[in-house]
Amino acid sequence: MSSKTTRRKALAGGLAVAAAAAAAPQAARARDAWADTTYQRYELAGQRGIASLQRNRRQARSPGTGEVLVRMRAAALNYRDLLLAAGQYGEPQPAERVPLSDGAGEVLAVGDGVTGLAPGDRVTAPHFLDWLAGDFSPAIFANDAGITTDGWLSELVWLPARSVVRLPERLSFETAAALGVAGITAWRVLQTLGQIKAGDTVLTLGTGGVSIMALQIARMNGARVAITSSSDDKLALARDLGAEITVNYRQEPEWQNAVRAATGGRGVDIVVETVGVATLEQSIAACAPNARVGLLGVLGGIPEQFPNLLPLYGNNIHLQGITSGSRAMHANLLEAASVNQLEPYVDKVFDFADAQSAYAHLKAAGHVGKVLITSR
Ligand SMILES: NC(=O)c1ccc[n+]([C@@H]2O[C@H](COP(=O)([O-])OP(=O)(O)OC[C@H]3O[C@@H](n4cnc5c(N)ncnc54)[C@H](OP(=O)(O)O)[C@@H]3O)[C@@H](O)[C@H]2O)c1
């Protein structure tokens, strides 16, 4: 295995770093130019909650054929990272699994057969590493970064080159990381399913990562936004970000009536259903004829009584289950974000060494938008 590595790189945290391939003698290069480098990463280590996450030092390796080696600079958390850490997200994962589905960084080395990418390139990747374009297929779950394969909570990340997306020049590592799962999912609901256009009304629930991203992408498209929250302070922030209709769902449990009334009785055109089946009936009741509803969340749990779907008929409402999106959607989103200077709202940034605090911050649910982890 050989690597086209040419850079000497010191990793954060005062870790031991080997000379890179260009400086290595021929014999060492044949062995593995990165084998003497160590780096830090977090591992699930048992999935018994945030406290069981372990920061371990591991030995690096050269990128294999078709792979790139990336120095992580920014990573983002999503709700599912809490579920995974607690052992509540699908099958148990190996103790060594590196979590986090979103990140961005710079290429350190490329493996054999990689073209179009070089050390120094600034990159990210969609978490479904094998969903490059086209329709969803269940096969994509086999290679889901941060879940079924190693993710971004690591100083070094190895990725298939085919999955990697180069960052538009104007996008920072932090912006790119924030535009991962939450961005792709919101984009898919609004753009691919919703066919959003100026003047549409979009309803999104809560003020977490997906919802705030939906708000910002909807505003970028000239749409009007209705949003719900448990907190008036969070709703005030949502108004600052451009939301026009804001409803506190604690104070108004029948919030769908307030949303409908605020649209003059017509209802909304697109729903980003982050809470899930628990609020689906209410979301449908807030819909205008021909609305599009992207069902994607589980925040409200699974209710015992299934929602009444009869209004779907009379209003010709299009309901679709959503599992994030493809590399092509991700690349389109990054381009749109660059052109429109979209800055995803970031609640707080934590240092790599403080990753467990980042998880705890997300779990406390006092945040608005995204929670990030950076590594210098
Ligand atoms: N299917 C997919 O591809 C996909 C992709 C991404 C995310 N998701 C899902 O989408 C959901 C949101 O993810 P996220 O990463 O944006 O989460 P997040 O950032 O952790 O958002 C949590 C926020 O949602 C709101 N919330 C929580 N429980 C609620 C409830 N019962 N009713 C209304 N709002 C509630 C709260 O905001 P307020 O305090 O403002 O109410 C809370 O702060 C999760 O279920 C996640 O698993 C699915």
The ligand as a Tripos MOL2 file, in Angstrom:
@<TRIPOS>MOLECULE
LIG
   48    52     1     0     0
SMALL
NO_CHARGES

@<TRIPOS>ATOM
      1 N1        -34.6970   11.0520    8.9510 N.am      1 LIG1
      2 C1        -33.5850   11.7500    8.8320 C.2       1 LIG1
      3 O1        -32.8690   11.6940    7.8350 O.2       1 LIG1
      4 C2        -33.2040   12.6640    9.9480 C.ar      1 LIG1
      5 C3        -32.1160   13.5230    9.7890 C.ar      1 LIG1
      6 C4        -31.8080   14.4050   10.8090 C.ar      1 LIG1
      7 C5        -32.5680   14.3970   11.9730 C.ar      1 LIG1
      8 N2        -33.5840   13.5150   12.1030 N.ar      1 LIG1
      9 C6        -34.4200   13.5270   13.2980 C.3       1 LIG1
     10 O2        -35.0000   14.8180   13.4060 O.3       1 LIG1
     11 C7        -35.1620   15.1620   14.7600 C.3       1 LIG1
     12 C8        -34.4510   16.4790   15.0430 C.3       1 LIG1
     13 O3        -33.0580   16.2760   14.9600 O.3       1 LIG1
     14 P1        -32.0470   17.4450   15.3590 P.3       1 LIG1
     15 O4        -30.6730   16.9030   15.1470 O.co2     1 LIG1
     16 O5        -32.4520   18.6990   14.7190 O.co2     1 LIG1
     17 O6        -32.3420   17.5200   16.9350 O.3       1 LIG1
     18 P2        -31.9110   18.5780   18.0160 P.3       1 LIG1
     19 O7        -31.0010   19.6140   17.4690 O.co2     1 LIG1
     20 O8        -31.4590   17.7960   19.1970 O.co2     1 LIG1
     21 O9        -33.3230   19.2820   18.3350 O.3       1 LIG1
     22 C9        -33.9400   19.1500   19.5360 C.3       1 LIG1
     23 C10       -35.0200   20.2380   19.6560 C.3       1 LIG1
     24 O10       -36.2600   19.7640   19.1430 O.3       1 LIG1
     25 C11       -37.3250   20.3120   19.9100 C.3       1 LIG1
     26 N3        -38.1590   19.2260   20.4680 N.ar      1 LIG1
     27 C12       -37.7730   18.2030   21.2300 C.ar      1 LIG1
     28 N4        -38.8260   17.4380   21.5540 N.ar      1 LIG1
     29 C13       -39.8940   18.0110   20.9740 C.ar      1 LIG1
     30 C14       -41.2780   17.6930   20.9540 C.ar      1 LIG1
     31 N5        -41.7630   16.6290   21.5830 N.pl3     1 LIG1
     32 N6        -42.0920   18.5090   20.2450 N.ar      1 LIG1
     33 C15       -41.5980   19.5740   19.5830 C.ar      1 LIG1
     34 N7        -40.2990   19.9040   19.5620 N.ar      1 LIG1
     35 C16       -39.4650   19.1380   20.2640 C.ar      1 LIG1
     36 C17       -36.7040   21.1160   21.0360 C.3       1 LIG1
     37 O11       -36.7190   22.4850   20.6020 O.3       1 LIG1
     38 P3        -37.6330   23.5590   21.3460 P.3       1 LIG1
     39 O12       -37.0820   23.6990   22.7320 O.co2     1 LIG1
     40 O13       -37.5060   24.7650   20.5130 O.co2     1 LIG1
     41 O14       -39.0200   23.0290   21.3940 O.co2     1 LIG1
     42 C18       -35.2810   20.5810   21.0920 C.3       1 LIG1
     43 O15       -34.3720   21.5430   21.5550 O.3       1 LIG1
     44 C19       -34.6450   13.9620   15.5650 C.3       1 LIG1
     45 O16       -35.6890   13.0880   15.8590 O.3       1 LIG1
     46 C20       -33.6860   13.3000   14.5960 C.3       1 LIG1
     47 O17       -33.4910   11.9430   14.8850 O.3       1 LIG1
     48 C21       -33.9040   12.6480   11.1170 C.ar      1 LIG1
@<TRIPOS>BOND
     1     1     2 1
     2     2     3 2
     3     2     4 1
     4     4     5 ar
     5     4    48 ar
     6     5     6 ar
     7     6     7 ar
     8     7     8 ar
     9     8     9 1
    10     8    48 ar
    11     9    10 1
    12     9    46 1
    13    10    11 1
    14    11    12 1
    15    11    44 1
    16    12    13 1
    17    13    14 1
    18    14    15 2
    19    14    16 1
    20    14    17 1
    21    17    18 1
    22    18    19 2
    23    18    20 1
    24    18    21 1
    25    21    22 1
    26    22    23 1
    27    23    24 1
    28    23    42 1
    29    24    25 1
    30    25    26 1
    31    25    36 1
    32    26    27 ar
    33    26    35 ar
    34    27    28 ar
    35    28    29 ar
    36    29    30 ar
    37    29    35 ar
    38    30    31 1
    39    30    32 ar
    40    32    33 ar
    41    33    34 ar
    42    34    35 ar
    43    36    37 1
    44    36    42 1
    45    37    38 1
    46    38    39 2
    47    38    40 1
    48    38    41 1
    49    42    43 1
    50    44    45 1
    51    44    46 1
    52    46    47 1
@<TRIPOS>SUBSTRUCTURE
     1 LIG1         1 GROUP 0 **** ****
